[in-house]
Amino acid sequence: MWYVPKTKELLKASFSDSEIRVWIKQAAEYYGIPHVLLAVILQQENGPKGSKFLQTMQFGERSVTTLLAIVDNIAFDVVPDKLAGGSSGFANMSRATLQNSVKYTENYYCKKPLPEDVQYRIFGWNQDTRIPGDDWKADLYYAAGHLRELIDRATGTRCHSGTLTPELLKKVIASYNGSGPLAEKYSSDAMKLLDGAKSGTAWLYFYEK
């Protein structure tokens, strides 16, 4: 995956599943959202049980979209939005959704979308590019911020920190995907995954206590 390492990680060739799951937990904690919610969204968007062929195709498609978005950012909006603005990255977010969620975080929570130890983790280089897929650790925080916004919207309460009912949880998950029948199926599949994880018949790949 496209990941910019910390300065002390420069010589590290790979990262364990547990390390990545810790990043996910930290992103959820930064925004005060349920850790399991971010984990199930990432599983829905990445299909860790999919075939290597499908995973490779998905990675390639998202990487091209990210590259076009980077070029578009440098070349002053020369790439059409339908190409550069598509969904990409670890959390499969569109550029518009990501940037709108960042504005929500800044306007209503008065905080940066990334904590400083993530934003400036290598030689003081700013990783808050607001381009999906440019840095997949940043993607986790952008996704968590968007879920924070969706939780607030679903509950009608800013900074909601209480328990989410199954109905509200399903509503938030559907909203992450969009609207209409496909979003409903997306949320139903996610709820089945959560129920299966509770009963021990399914595995939340991106979740670790």
Buried (B, 14 or more C-beta within 10 A) or exposed (E): BBBBBBEEBEEEEEBEEEEBBEBBBBBBEBBEBBBBBBBBBBBBBBEEEEEEEEBEEBBEEBBBBBBBBBEBBEEEEEBEEEEBBBBBBBBBBBBEBBBEBBBBBEEEBEEBBBBEEBBBBBEEEEBBBBBBBBBBBBBBBBBBBBBBBBBBBBBEEEEBEEEBEEEBBBBBBBBBBEEEEEBBEBBEBBBEBBEEBEEEEBEBBBBBE
